[in-house]
Amino acid sequence: MNRVFKAAVVLAAGMAAFSCSAPKTELGLQVKTQAGTIEGVQMEGLKAYLGVPYAEAPVGELRWQAPQPKQAWEGVLETKEFGNDPMQPSLFGDMNFRGREKSEDCLYLNIWTAAEYAEEALPVLIYFNGGGLMAGSGSEPRYDGAAIAKKGVIGVTANYREGVFGFIAHPELSAEASYKGSGNYGFLDQVAAIKWVKENIAAFGGDPSRITIVGESAGSFSVSLLMTSPLSKDLIAGAMLSSGAEVMPYYAVAQADAEKAGEALLASRGINSIAEGRALSAEELQNLIPPVGMPNVVIDGYFMKESADEVFEKGEQAQVPLLAGWNSLEQSPMGSLRGLDPTVENYKKVMSGTFGEMTDEIFEAYGINSDEDVYGMPGMTLSGDLFSGFPTWKTCDYHARTSEQPVYRYKYNHPRPQVSAKMGDMVAALAGGVREKTAEEKAAELQPKKPEPVGAVHSADIEYAMGNLATNEFYEWTEEDYAISELFLSYYANFCKTGNPNGEGLPVWTPINGKLDAAPVMQIDVKSAEVADEKLENAYRTLEKFYRSVR
């Protein structure tokens, strides 16, 4: 057991021993936080506190400012339903919200706890949603914290500002900020949520010294930043990444460059000052500047003083256990080929625009030698690595080299089952969720089918890892799916408790530390087991060689 969690567990044991003689405080539905008393709701043997405000509403003059502490209130605030979801357009078919409405007033978090007494000192998990920093919410059922709460870990989800509301820099905004920076408001919301949990979770039966943060996709990118930010790295006891990290090739941008881009963007929409921007309603601003891609992290001198790569390379990141992985079919070469036939010749031609003189070397490293390899597993692996696999791998590599903490790496391989028949003409979407079949797909159903790679697409792991399969009615879940979910959730819960995912009855999972050329990687599937793949590790080293050559 690593020293961070060992100290926390010893402390928790001591508190438990003390509580045997001291009177216990029964955890009720009413809980007193630093800002005031809230009242939650009983559900399935748990207590849930939904829509808890962790900061002031970022509206009016607080639009495009760092989150401000929630002011105290009188009386009892009911927290029995989810708060507002962040402002966002409908971008992804797999997002299902339970908030009251979409609003700029969105800085709420949700807590699920099985604690019976305030003195239990249970470990805590905070989940940050994916969605490209453009969409998503802590109210989504797939992130629900009830299942992990039943395993003795307090589950928390937290909203943060998305899109233009959370990620725009501007010289006027930098000038008015005490830290003279701008652009990272959504990330600062996440820091504020962690601080709120740190300061208040003991009242819910939680241990503020055992907070593990986790996220998927953009949430995973966020966690890698929270590990390196001076504002948050000392607040956490563990971190989990799921499909993404803000390291090579995802580089942060300089404050001055971000300000120029933000100023130009607003001006292109006829907004010539921050005052004019704040005068618009949230709906008007959203319609004027819809999200068009994942925003950049800014070196603002506050949230980030240097890039995450620089922090990891120096070993100045949070010195905590790390559990990280990605899915087997994160992305397809289809997007790069843009309608061209999937041949090696065509794929090399389009990828040479990225890889240049190293194209042949990278294709050889990934084993893309024949036309069948392009849409086969070799091509799928390369495409997925370019999207999220490689930066996740590199974060594991950094942390295993520059910290003394254990790093547990996984690959999630299990495909979702068929879309439920009641969904009609709907098919699984590549990045999760479902969409309507196209006319071409309907016609293709009448033709002989070619075999396709079988695996887990981007975001397919979320419901499994959080024990929330039943919340997704799109798919015909089987006993096999529920068994994999139980395994994945158990690994998550154990890691939150001790910094080690292993437990009785689970396949043994060893850290990659000291074995980086042939790292033991947990392959999560119907039959989960560790596999070391020296050839694949060499492919990652080859890709790293390329990124360093163009950095």
DRENBA-434694 format. One record per residue (C-alpha): residue number from 1; residue in three letters; x, y, z. Coordinates in steps of 0.02 Angstrom, whole numbers, plus 50000, padded with zeros to 5 digits. Layout:
BEGIN
PT num residuo    c1    c2    c3
PT NUM     ala     X     Y     Z
...
//
This chain:
BEGIN
PT num residuo    c1    c2    c3
PT   1     met 50000 50000 50000
PT   2     asn 50073 50170 49953
PT   3     arg 50116 50293 50090
PT   4     val 49982 50422 50047
PT   5     phe 49839 50300 50065
PT   6     lys 49924 50204 50206
PT   7     ala 49926 50360 50313
PT   8     ala 49745 50398 50271
PT   9     val 49689 50220 50308
PT  10     val 49783 50218 50474
PT  11     leu 49701 50384 50519
PT  12     ala 49529 50317 50471
PT  13     ala 49559 50161 50576
PT  14     gly 49609 50268 50723
PT  15     met 49452 50373 50704
PT  16     ala 49347 50216 50695
PT  17     ala 49426 50150 50854
PT  18     phe 49396 50315 50941
PT  19     ser 49216 50317 50882
PT  20     cys 49183 50152 50972
PT  21     ser 49190 50246 51136
PT  22     ala 49135 50419 51079
PT  23     pro 48953 50454 51037
PT  24     lys 48916 50447 50851
PT  25     thr 48826 50580 50752
PT  26     glu 48688 50500 50649
PT  27     leu 48690 50562 50470
PT  28     gly 48520 50633 50431
PT  29     leu 48443 50705 50275
PT  30     gln 48483 50877 50340
PT  31     val 48669 50917 50338
PT  32     lys 48754 51078 50388
PT  33     thr 48882 51139 50261
PT  34     gln 48994 51290 50279
PT  35     ala 48869 51399 50186
PT  36     gly 48710 51332 50265
PT  37     thr 48599 51181 50296
PT  38     ile 48539 51071 50153
PT  39     glu 48409 50933 50150
PT  40     gly 48430 50781 50038
PT  41     val 48325 50630 49997
PT  42     gln 48326 50445 50043
PT  43     met 48345 50323 49899
PT  44     glu 48384 50136 49890
PT  45     gly 48472 50127 50058
PT  46     leu 48572 50283 50020
PT  47     lys 48558 50467 50054
PT  48     ala 48572 50582 49905
PT  49     tyr 48600 50770 49905
PT  50     leu 48565 50833 49730
PT  51     gly 48592 51006 49658
PT  52     val 48704 51067 49798
PT  53     pro 48775 51240 49753
PT  54     tyr 48964 51243 49772
PT  55     ala 48991 51421 49706
PT  56     glu 48893 51577 49665
PT  57     ala 48798 51575 49500
PT  58     pro 48920 51638 49365
PT  59     val 48795 51760 49290
PT  60     gly 48794 51947 49255
PT  61     glu 48960 52023 49307
PT  62     leu 49018 51850 49364
PT  63     arg 49010 51784 49185
PT  64     trp 49190 51747 49134
PT  65     gln 49259 51762 49309
PT  66     ala 49337 51631 49421
PT  67     pro 49201 51547 49527
PT  68     gln 49158 51640 49685
PT  69     pro 49123 51555 49854
PT  70     lys 48939 51522 49887
PT  71     gln 48867 51651 50005
PT  72     ala 48782 51589 50163
PT  73     trp 48594 51566 50162
PT  74     glu 48461 51563 50297
PT  75     gly 48351 51414 50336
PT  76     val 48359 51246 50249
PT  77     leu 48398 51229 50063
PT  78     glu 48312 51079 49982
PT  79     thr 48433 50975 49879
PT  80     lys 48316 50837 49821
PT  81     glu 48331 50857 49632
PT  82     phe 48471 50896 49511
PT  83     gly 48519 51076 49484
PT  84     asn 48526 51161 49314
PT  85     asp 48634 51082 49179
PT  86     pro 48768 51191 49098
PT  87     met 48724 51294 48945
PT  88     gln 48757 51193 48786
PT  89     pro 48678 51144 48620
PT  90     ser 48630 50964 48583
PT  91     leu 48794 50892 48520
PT  92     phe 48800 50708 48571
PT  93     gly 48666 50575 48556
PT  94     asp 48719 50484 48714
PT  95     met 48687 50629 48834
PT  96     asn 48531 50617 48941
PT  97     phe 48509 50753 49071
PT  98     arg 48408 50758 49232
PT  99     gly 48433 50941 49279
PT 100     arg 48292 51067 49288
PT 101     glu 48348 51161 49133
PT 102     lys 48505 51218 49042
PT 103     ser 48567 51377 49121
PT 104     glu 48720 51482 49154
PT 105     asp 48676 51457 49337
PT 106     cys 48747 51281 49337
PT 107     leu 48880 51264 49472
PT 108     tyr 48801 51121 49568
PT 109     leu 48864 50953 49629
PT 110     asn 48779 50793 49683
PT 111     ile 48823 50676 49827
PT 112     trp 48774 50494 49857
PT 113     thr 48825 50416 50023
PT 114     ala 48792 50255 50117
PT 115     ala 48864 50325 50279
PT 116     glu 48753 50304 50431
PT 117     tyr 48860 50416 50541
PT 118     ala 48960 50574 50506
PT 119     glu 49115 50495 50585
PT 120     glu 49132 50351 50459
PT 121     ala 49268 50437 50356
PT 122     leu 49226 50349 50192
PT 123     pro 49335 50377 50037
PT 124     val 49266 50494 49905
PT 125     leu 49259 50490 49714
PT 126     ile 49226 50648 49613
PT 127     tyr 49177 50619 49431
PT 128     phe 49198 50754 49297
PT 129     asn 49094 50727 49140
PT 130     gly 49155 50712 48961
PT 131     gly 49088 50806 48811
PT 132     gly 49238 50895 48735
PT 133     leu 49225 51039 48860
PT 134     met 49076 51088 48753
PT 135     ala 48935 50985 48828
PT 136     gly 48889 50867 48970
PT 137     ser 48829 50872 49149
PT 138     gly 48847 50788 49317
PT 139     ser 48662 50747 49306
PT 140     glu 48688 50618 49169
PT 141     pro 48629 50446 49231
PT 142     arg 48786 50357 49170
PT 143     tyr 48891 50452 49299
PT 144     asp 48770 50420 49442
PT 145     gly 48862 50390 49606
PT 146     ala 48736 50271 49687
PT 147     ala 48820 50108 49634
PT 148     ile 48992 50154 49698
PT 149     ala 48913 50224 49857
PT 150     lys 48844 50051 49892
PT 151     lys 49024 49989 49889
PT 152     gly 49074 50108 50027
PT 153     val 49137 50255 49924
PT 154     ile 49047 50422 49926
PT 155     gly 49004 50465 49745
PT 156     val 49007 50646 49688
PT 157     thr 48974 50724 49517
PT 158     ala 49003 50907 49481
PT 159     asn 48950 51022 49340
PT 160     tyr 49069 51148 49265
PT 161     arg 49046 51284 49133
PT 162     glu 49055 51221 48954
PT 163     gly 49098 51301 48787
PT 164     val 49105 51490 48772
PT 165     phe 49045 51508 48952
PT 166     gly 49191 51413 49023
PT 167     phe 49333 51431 48900
PT 168     ile 49366 51600 48820
PT 169     ala 49513 51716 48850
PT 170     his 49514 51903 48817
PT 171     pro 49632 52046 48862
PT 172     glu 49494 52137 48956
PT 173     leu 49459 51983 49060
PT 174     ser 49643 51961 49102
PT 175     ala 49657 52144 49151
PT 176     glu 49513 52133 49274
PT 177     ala 49567 51967 49354
PT 178     ser 49673 51972 49512
PT 179     tyr 49789 51843 49434
PT 180     lys 49795 51937 49266
PT 181     gly 49742 51786 49165
PT 182     ser 49586 51719 49079
PT 183     gly 49516 51571 48985
PT 184     asn 49512 51424 49106
PT 185     tyr 49348 51457 49196
PT 186     gly 49280 51281 49175
PT 187     phe 49438 51208 49250
PT 188     leu 49430 51333 49393
PT 189     asp 49252 51272 49425
PT 190     gln 49321 51096 49444
PT 191     val 49450 51158 49569
PT 192     ala 49312 51247 49666
PT 193     ala 49210 51086 49670
PT 194     ile 49357 50987 49739
PT 195     lys 49388 51121 49871
PT 196     trp 49204 51118 49921
PT 197     val 49211 50930 49942
PT 198     lys 49373 50944 50040
PT 199     glu 49295 51070 50159
PT 200     asn 49123 50992 50179
PT 201     ile 49125 50805 50145
PT 202     ala 49162 50756 50326
PT 203     ala 48985 50810 50369
PT 204     phe 48921 50677 50246
PT 205     gly 49026 50537 50322
PT 206     gly 49172 50564 50204
PT 207     asp 49360 50575 50228
PT 208     pro 49430 50737 50154
PT 209     ser 49604 50660 50148
PT 210     arg 49545 50521 50029
PT 211     ile 49474 50610 49877
PT 212     thr 49500 50524 49709
PT 213     ile 49456 50617 49549
PT 214     val 49405 50533 49388
PT 215     gly 49340 50584 49218
PT 216     glu 49308 50516 49044
PT 217     ser 49363 50599 48882
PT 218     ala 49362 50788 48917
PT 219     gly 49339 50743 49100
PT 220     ser 49495 50636 49087
PT 221     phe 49589 50780 49005
PT 222     ser 49532 50885 49151
PT 223     val 49594 50761 49280
PT 224     ser 49769 50761 49202
PT 225     leu 49769 50951 49219
PT 226     leu 49704 50946 49396
PT 227     met 49850 50830 49436
PT 228     thr 49971 50965 49377
PT 229     ser 49886 51128 49427
PT 230     pro 49959 51213 49582
PT 231     leu 49779 51250 49635
PT 232     ser 49723 51068 49648
PT 233     lys 49867 50944 49647
PT 234     asp 49882 50946 49837
PT 235     leu 49695 50920 49865
PT 236     ile 49681 50742 49799
PT 237     ala 49736 50569 49856
PT 238     gly 49712 50477 49691
PT 239     ala 49673 50503 49507
PT 240     met 49591 50399 49370
PT 241     leu 49596 50436 49184
PT 242     ser 49476 50363 49057
PT 243     ser 49518 50400 48874
PT 244     gly 49617 50560 48869
PT 245     ala 49749 50675 48943
PT 246     glu 49813 50850 48912
PT 247     val 49991 50801 48862
PT 248     met 50076 50780 48694
PT 249     pro 50005 50807 48565
PT 250     tyr 49879 50916 48659
PT 251     tyr 49981 51068 48704
PT 252     ala 49923 51218 48806
PT 253     val 49924 51390 48726
PT 254     ala 50006 51550 48788
PT 255     gln 49895 51679 48873
PT 256     ala 49931 51813 48742
PT 257     asp 49885 51696 48598
PT 258     ala 49726 51641 48685
PT 259     glu 49677 51822 48716
PT 260     lys 49700 51866 48532
PT 261     ala 49596 51717 48479
PT 262     gly 49457 51758 48603
PT 263     glu 49453 51941 48555
PT 264     ala 49445 51896 48370
PT 265     leu 49307 51770 48400
PT 266     leu 49197 51894 48493
PT 267     ala 49232 52030 48365
PT 268     ser 49183 51913 48223
PT 269     arg 49012 51902 48304
PT 270     gly 48997 52090 48326
PT 271     ile 49044 52087 48511
PT 272     asn 49174 52224 48533
PT 273     ser 49195 52224 48722
PT 274     ile 49170 52111 48872
PT 275     ala 49033 52228 48931
PT 276     glu 48939 52195 48769
PT 277     gly 48966 52008 48791
PT 278     arg 48899 52011 48969
PT 279     ala 48748 52111 48913
PT 280     leu 48689 51967 48804
PT 281     ser 48575 51834 48874
PT 282     ala 48647 51659 48892
PT 283     glu 48540 51600 48747
PT 284     glu 48597 51742 48634
PT 285     leu 48779 51709 48674
PT 286     gln 48759 51521 48645
PT 287     asn 48676 51550 48477
PT 288     leu 48809 51676 48423
PT 289     ile 48956 51566 48474
PT 290     pro 48910 51381 48468
PT 291     pro 49053 51262 48509
PT 292     val 49152 51202 48359
PT 293     gly 49289 51100 48442
PT 294     met 49374 51062 48607
PT 295     pro 49438 51225 48686
PT 296     asn 49620 51250 48729
PT 297     val 49693 51253 48903
PT 298     val 49782 51419 48933
PT 299     ile 49945 51452 49024
PT 300     asp 49861 51586 49129
PT 301     gly 49989 51594 49268
PT 302     tyr 49858 51538 49392
PT 303     phe 49773 51373 49351
PT 304     met 49919 51325 49240
PT 305     lys 50089 51408 49258
PT 306     glu 50168 51291 49129
PT 307     ser 50111 51146 49021
PT 308     ala 50061 50980 49096
PT 309     asp 50205 50898 49002
PT 310     glu 50330 51012 49088
PT 311     val 50255 50977 49259
PT 312     phe 50255 50788 49231
PT 313     glu 50431 50788 49162
PT 314     lys 50494 50876 49320
PT 315     gly 50395 50762 49435
PT 316     glu 50299 50908 49510
PT 317     gln 50126 50833 49480
PT 318     ala 50016 50765 49619
PT 319     gln 50112 50622 49698
PT 320     val 49965 50503 49706
PT 321     pro 49918 50330 49638
PT 322     leu 49856 50333 49459
PT 323     leu 49736 50214 49370
PT 324     ala 49717 50250 49185
PT 325     gly 49663 50171 49022
PT 326     trp 49567 50186 48861
PT 327     asn 49455 50086 48746
PT 328     ser 49505 49972 48603
PT 329     leu 49409 50065 48466
PT 330     glu 49421 50247 48520
PT 331     gln 49416 50310 48340
PT 332     ser 49411 50247 48161
PT 333     pro 49526 50288 48013
PT 334     met 49365 50333 47921
PT 335     gly 49377 50515 47975
PT 336     ser 49552 50535 47905
PT 337     leu 49513 50447 47741
PT 338     arg 49361 50558 47708
PT 339     gly 49278 50442 47586
PT 340     leu 49435 50370 47506
PT 341     asp 49448 50182 47488
PT 342     pro 49528 50105 47644
PT 343     thr 49692 50052 47564
PT 344     val 49866 50065 47637
PT 345     glu 49914 50181 47494
PT 346     asn 49771 50301 47529
PT 347     tyr 49794 50294 47718
PT 348     lys 49980 50330 47704
PT 349     lys 49943 50472 47584
PT 350     val 49824 50560 47703
PT 351     met 49929 50524 47858
PT 352     ser 50089 50587 47777
PT 353     gly 50016 50760 47802
PT 354     thr 50034 50726 47988
PT 355     phe 50184 50611 48000
PT 356     gly 50289 50670 47853
PT 357     glu 50451 50572 47836
PT 358     met 50405 50459 47983
PT 359     thr 50246 50391 47900
PT 360     asp 50323 50224 47847
PT 361     glu 50408 50201 48015
PT 362     ile 50246 50230 48111
PT 363     phe 50145 50117 47998
PT 364     glu 50275 49980 48019
PT 365     ala 50273 50001 48208
PT 366     tyr 50084 49980 48211
PT 367     gly 50085 49834 48089
PT 368     ile 49983 49921 47954
PT 369     asn 50048 49822 47805
PT 370     ser 49897 49771 47702
PT 371     asp 49732 49848 47649
PT 372     glu 49644 49735 47774
PT 373     asp 49746 49814 47914
PT 374     val 49677 49989 47881
PT 375     tyr 49503 49952 47948
PT 376     gly 49569 49806 48049
PT 377     met 49638 49817 48226
PT 378     pro 49808 49893 48176
PT 379     gly 49726 50042 48088
PT 380     met 49595 50061 48224
PT 381     thr 49730 50059 48357
PT 382     leu 49831 50197 48273
PT 383     ser 49678 50304 48244
PT 384     gly 49622 50282 48425
PT 385     asp 49795 50320 48490
PT 386     leu 49802 50483 48393
PT 387     phe 49639 50535 48475
PT 388     ser 49655 50481 48656
PT 389     gly 49756 50322 48679
PT 390     phe 49929 50395 48659
PT 391     pro 49911 50544 48777
PT 392     thr 49836 50429 48908
PT 393     trp 49982 50309 48884
PT 394     lys 50105 50453 48896
PT 395     thr 50030 50514 49060
PT 396     cys 50052 50340 49132
PT 397     asp 50231 50338 49067
PT 398     tyr 50269 50509 49142
PT 399     his 50195 50465 49311
PT 400     ala 50281 50297 49323
PT 401     arg 50448 50380 49286
PT 402     thr 50435 50539 49391
PT 403     ser 50340 50483 49545
PT 404     glu 50356 50342 49670
PT 405     gln 50170 50307 49661
PT 406     pro 50094 50153 49578
PT 407     val 50022 50168 49403
PT 408     tyr 49889 50042 49350
PT 409     arg 49851 50038 49163
PT 410     tyr 49707 49954 49073
PT 411     lys 49633 49928 48900
PT 412     tyr 49445 49910 48892
PT 413     asn 49395 49789 48753
PT 414     his 49217 49731 48779
PT 415     pro 49092 49789 48646
PT 416     arg 48920 49846 48694
PT 417     pro 48780 49725 48650
PT 418     gln 48660 49756 48507
PT 419     val 48549 49909 48510
PT 420     ser 48382 49862 48585
PT 421     ala 48250 49813 48458
PT 422     lys 48132 49942 48532
PT 423     met 48249 50078 48468
PT 424     gly 48191 50045 48290
PT 425     asp 48305 50116 48154
PT 426     met 48440 50168 48276
PT 427     val 48622 50110 48278
PT 428     ala 48766 50130 48397
PT 429     ala 48865 50290 48367
PT 430     leu 49054 50279 48357
PT 431     ala 49080 50397 48504
PT 432     gly 48942 50322 48609
PT 433     gly 48754 50336 48615
PT 434     val 48645 50301 48464
PT 435     arg 48593 50387 48304
PT 436     glu 48473 50354 48161
PT 437     lys 48529 50241 48020
PT 438     thr 48575 50331 47861
PT 439     ala 48498 50283 47693
PT 440     glu 48665 50209 47643
PT 441     glu 48669 50100 47799
PT 442     lys 48494 50037 47768
PT 443     ala 48543 49991 47589
PT 444     ala 48704 49909 47650
PT 445     glu 48603 49793 47762
PT 446     leu 48543 49706 47603
PT 447     gln 48722 49673 47545
PT 448     pro 48848 49542 47605
PT 449     lys 48937 49610 47759
PT 450     lys 49125 49621 47783
PT 451     pro 49192 49576 47956
PT 452     glu 49227 49729 48064
PT 453     pro 49341 49749 48215
PT 454     val 49253 49707 48376
PT 455     gly 49288 49812 48528
PT 456     ala 49238 49958 48638
PT 457     val 49205 50127 48558
PT 458     his 49241 50293 48641
PT 459     ser 49136 50318 48800
PT 460     ala 49072 50137 48800
PT 461     asp 49159 50104 48966
PT 462     ile 49068 50234 49071
PT 463     glu 48912 50137 49121
PT 464     tyr 49017 49981 49154
PT 465     ala 49146 50068 49263
PT 466     met 49017 50162 49366
PT 467     gly 48895 50016 49382
PT 468     asn 48759 50106 49286
PT 469     leu 48712 49989 49142
PT 470     ala 48529 49991 49193
PT 471     thr 48520 50180 49165
PT 472     asn 48550 50157 48978
PT 473     glu 48398 50083 48890
PT 474     phe 48475 50091 48716
PT 475     tyr 48559 49921 48734
PT 476     glu 48508 49742 48773
PT 477     trp 48623 49712 48923
PT 478     thr 48664 49531 48964
PT 479     glu 48726 49440 49119
PT 480     glu 48898 49449 49041
PT 481     asp 48888 49639 49033
PT 482     tyr 48834 49650 49215
PT 483     ala 48978 49535 49267
PT 484     ile 49105 49647 49180
PT 485     ser 49026 49800 49258
PT 486     glu 49039 49724 49432
PT 487     leu 49224 49689 49400
PT 488     phe 49260 49864 49335
PT 489     leu 49162 49949 49476
PT 490     ser 49253 49843 49606
PT 491     tyr 49421 49898 49536
PT 492     tyr 49364 50080 49546
PT 493     ala 49299 50063 49724
PT 494     asn 49454 49972 49787
PT 495     phe 49567 50103 49709
PT 496     cys 49470 50243 49796
PT 497     lys 49486 50152 49962
PT 498     thr 49670 50106 49959
PT 499     gly 49755 50170 49802
PT 500     asn 49760 49990 49740
PT 501     pro 49623 49914 49630
PT 502     asn 49655 49735 49685
PT 503     gly 49534 49639 49795
PT 504     glu 49473 49467 49839
PT 505     gly 49410 49369 49690
PT 506     leu 49473 49495 49559
PT 507     pro 49605 49459 49426
PT 508     val 49773 49518 49494
PT 509     trp 49824 49689 49428
PT 510     thr 50005 49744 49447
PT 511     pro 50076 49920 49422
PT 512     ile 50177 49960 49266
PT 513     asn 50314 50043 49369
PT 514     gly 50486 49977 49324
PT 515     lys 50420 49874 49178
PT 516     leu 50388 50007 49047
PT 517     asp 50460 49913 48896
PT 518     ala 50337 49771 48922
PT 519     ala 50209 49843 49042
PT 520     pro 50078 49729 49121
PT 521     val 49913 49799 49059
PT 522     met 49745 49741 49124
PT 523     gln 49636 49690 48976
PT 524     ile 49458 49714 49039
PT 525     asp 49340 49598 48947
PT 526     val 49238 49441 48973
PT 527     lys 49396 49356 49033
PT 528     ser 49500 49496 49107
PT 529     ala 49685 49469 49129
PT 530     glu 49852 49559 49120
PT 531     val 49943 49557 48953
PT 532     ala 50114 49631 48914
PT 533     asp 50134 49685 48732
PT 534     glu 50312 49739 48692
PT 535     lys 50268 49772 48510
PT 536     leu 50131 49894 48557
PT 537     glu 50243 49982 48683
PT 538     asn 50369 50005 48541
PT 539     ala 50231 50082 48435
PT 540     tyr 50198 50210 48572
PT 541     arg 50384 50249 48583
PT 542     thr 50387 50276 48395
PT 543     leu 50239 50395 48405
PT 544     glu 50323 50485 48549
PT 545     lys 50480 50504 48443
PT 546     phe 50374 50589 48310
PT 547     tyr 50288 50709 48430
PT 548     arg 50453 50759 48509
PT 549     ser 50526 50791 48336
PT 550     val 50390 50919 48295
PT 551     arg 50369 50995 48468
//
